């Protein structure tokens, strides 16, 4: 290759890499919660407190808990697990986690 062709090729590769890096930064800035473990830990603690509160409350209860779509929640009788299923480019949608409790079962279902 000639000198001018090499310079053009290197410049175009640098531009493509720069656009990719800028896109990743913008994605991280707009989806901060999808890359953060702190929000996941807060959700775990909040759901633990919520399930204990629902169990101690009298009567039948149905509660809608708003949660972002890149968190998967698993609730068992002993623990609450929140998993992050985020990808590099993924926009969160608001979903609802529905808790129901009946007096006869004394169990919270999500």
C-alpha positions as CSV (number, residue, x, y, z in Angstrom):
1,X,0.0,0.0,0.0
2,X,1.1,3.5,-0.5
3,X,1.5,6.0,2.4
4,X,-1.7,7.8,1.7
5,X,-3.8,4.6,1.6
6,X,-2.3,3.5,4.9
7,X,-3.1,6.8,6.6
8,X,-6.7,6.7,5.3
9,X,-7.2,3.1,6.6
10,X,-5.8,3.9,10.0
11,X,-7.9,7.0,10.3
12,X,-11.1,5.1,9.4
13,X,-10.3,2.4,11.9
14,X,-9.7,5.0,14.6
15,X,-13.0,6.7,13.8
16,X,-14.9,3.3,14.0
17,X,-13.3,2.5,17.3
18,X,-14.0,6.0,18.6
19,X,-17.7,5.7,17.7
20,X,-17.9,2.3,19.4
21,X,-16.3,3.6,22.6
22,X,-18.6,6.7,22.6
23,X,-21.6,4.4,22.1
24,X,-20.6,2.3,25.1
25,X,-20.2,5.4,27.3
26,X,-23.6,6.7,26.2
27,X,-25.2,3.3,26.9
28,X,-23.6,3.1,30.3
29,X,-24.7,6.6,31.1
30,X,-28.3,6.0,30.1
31,X,-28.6,2.5,31.6
32,X,-26.5,3.1,34.8
33,X,-28.7,0.7,36.8
34,X,-28.1,-2.1,34.4
35,X,-24.4,-2.0,35.2
36,X,-24.7,-1.2,38.9
37,X,-24.7,-3.8,41.6
38,X,-25.7,-1.2,44.2
39,X,-29.2,-0.9,42.8
40,X,-29.5,-4.7,42.7
41,X,-28.6,-4.9,46.4
42,X,-31.1,-2.2,47.3
43,X,-33.8,-4.1,45.5
44,X,-32.9,-7.3,47.3
45,X,-33.2,-5.6,50.7
46,X,-36.4,-3.8,49.8
47,X,-38.0,-7.0,48.6
48,X,-37.0,-8.8,51.8
49,X,-38.6,-6.1,53.9
50,X,-41.6,-6.0,51.7
51,X,-42.2,-9.7,51.9
52,X,-41.9,-9.8,55.7
53,X,-44.2,-6.8,56.0
54,X,-46.8,-8.5,53.8
55,X,-46.7,-11.7,55.8
56,X,-47.3,-9.8,59.0
57,X,-50.1,-7.7,57.6
58,X,-53.7,-9.0,58.2
59,X,-56.1,-9.8,55.4
60,X,-55.6,-10.5,51.8
61,X,-53.1,-8.3,49.9
62,X,-52.1,-7.7,46.3
63,X,-49.2,-5.4,45.8
64,X,-47.7,-4.3,42.5
65,X,-43.9,-3.6,42.8
66,X,-42.4,-1.6,39.9
67,X,-39.1,-3.0,38.7
68,X,-37.0,-2.6,35.7
69,X,-36.9,-5.3,33.0
70,X,-33.2,-6.2,33.4
71,X,-33.6,-7.5,36.9
72,X,-34.8,-11.1,37.4
73,X,-36.3,-11.8,40.9
74,X,-36.5,-15.2,42.5
75,X,-38.3,-15.5,45.9
76,X,-38.2,-18.6,48.0
77,X,-39.2,-19.3,51.5
78,X,-35.7,-18.6,52.8
79,X,-34.2,-15.9,50.5
80,X,-34.7,-13.3,47.8
81,X,-32.4,-13.3,44.8
82,X,-32.1,-10.5,42.3
83,X,-30.1,-11.3,39.1
84,X,-29.0,-8.7,36.6
85,X,-29.6,-9.8,32.9
86,X,-28.3,-6.6,31.4
87,X,-26.6,-6.6,28.0
88,X,-24.4,-3.9,26.5
89,X,-27.3,-2.2,24.6
90,X,-30.6,-2.8,26.4
91,X,-33.2,-0.2,27.4
92,X,-35.1,-0.9,30.6
93,X,-38.8,-1.1,30.5
94,X,-40.9,-0.8,33.7
95,X,-42.5,-4.1,34.7
96,X,-44.5,-5.0,37.7
97,X,-43.8,-7.7,40.2
98,X,-47.1,-8.7,41.7
99,X,-47.2,-10.0,45.3
100,X,-50.3,-11.8,46.6
101,X,-51.1,-13.0,50.1
102,X,-54.1,-14.8,51.3
103,X,-54.9,-15.5,55.0
104,X,-55.4,-19.2,54.5
105,X,-51.9,-19.9,53.1
106,X,-49.8,-17.3,55.0
107,X,-47.4,-17.3,52.0
108,X,-46.4,-14.4,49.8
109,X,-46.3,-15.3,46.1
110,X,-44.5,-13.2,43.5
